[in-house]
Amino acid sequence: MGAVISIVRNKQAAWQQVEDNIIVVTSQTRKMHILQGVGGRIWQLLENPVKQDELIAHIQREYDALDWQIQEDVERFLKELLEKTMIEITG
Amino acid sequence: MSACMYLSIGGIGLKVNSRDPDFIEKTIREFKAFISAKEIEDCFSIEVILDYIPQEVAGISVFKKQSIFEIKADEFSGWLDVEHRTATVRVADLAGVFNCFLRVFYSVVLLEYNGFLVHSAGLAYKNKGYLFVGASESGKTTVAKTAGKDFKVLSDELVIIRRVNNEIFLFATPFKGEFEGQIVNQYFCLESILFLSKNIVNGFRQLNKMEMFTDLMVNIFFFTWDNQSNQKLIDQVNFVCDNLIGYKVDLFNYDIRRIINGGSDKHSAQQTSSLAAS
């Protein structure tokens, strides 16, 4: 995924916050996914379309880790969410 | 000539129509505890046609097309219009097929009534409901069989959970497993949820909300995978987990009374002392 593309939660995914976790149920894959920690925070930030580089910058501001490490982790995580149809690319 | 009967399951009325009086007669016998002698107003109406030729489809599937749910399985095929409270189903003329259809029917309809079906044994003791949740072979039927005379059995396979006026109730169903005793068609306020697992030792511990949520979700009888239905379901499950306590119970030779007393010997001690006094 390129840095300038916009991503958003898949509107076909039902979800619920349970304690510090986000439970996501996708209708396409018929599976339940659990997002913990930073994953749950990213899910919150994906409520409205957001550019990938802006999302990464947001996480870098909030979490104490090396910038390049956060960038790698978030990119990998978003790829996974996309494969599981939990998010979609809007432009 | 058509015949009909009225059922009341989970507090939801159902009029079953069929052109086959034998089917109605057999169904009345099978659903004895759930038959309503009186006509139920404002109920769902199901037309049952006994001409379905069994065919292999991949398990049970429910698809929503606008406001209509299409239901398919190896031995039945039908549609359900929840808004207009009507359904038509073609079923193979085989024992247990209509019961199987009704399980799927209620898994859809209950969402409109803030409820769901869960793989569990439901018991009532001293007017309180207890849910013993677990997959096949986890001990649900054993719990129902060994419960004793002080308990009412609401099912040993699938129980209805419904939120009514912010209280959570446990309803009996005719969807039972191998339990051959009397199922009581009643409902009770749900006191706690116990998640069963078989083990070589007894165990009992309180679950946190996350554990309870995921353990409950994986045991829900549910085939409707549209987003709206999914969201309704997880919202209901969340409400249940917010308002009840869940326990993990490793079953070896646990006494049911001891389980519902929170794993303590309180009840057993009381019983022993009353026996000693007599």
Interface residues (C-beta under 8 A of the other chain):
Chain A: K11 Q12 A13 A14 W15 Q16 V18 E19 N21 I23 V25 S27 R30 M32 I34
Chain B: N208 K209 M210 F213 T214 M217 V218 W225 D226 N227 N230 Q231 L233 I234 D235 V237 N238 C241
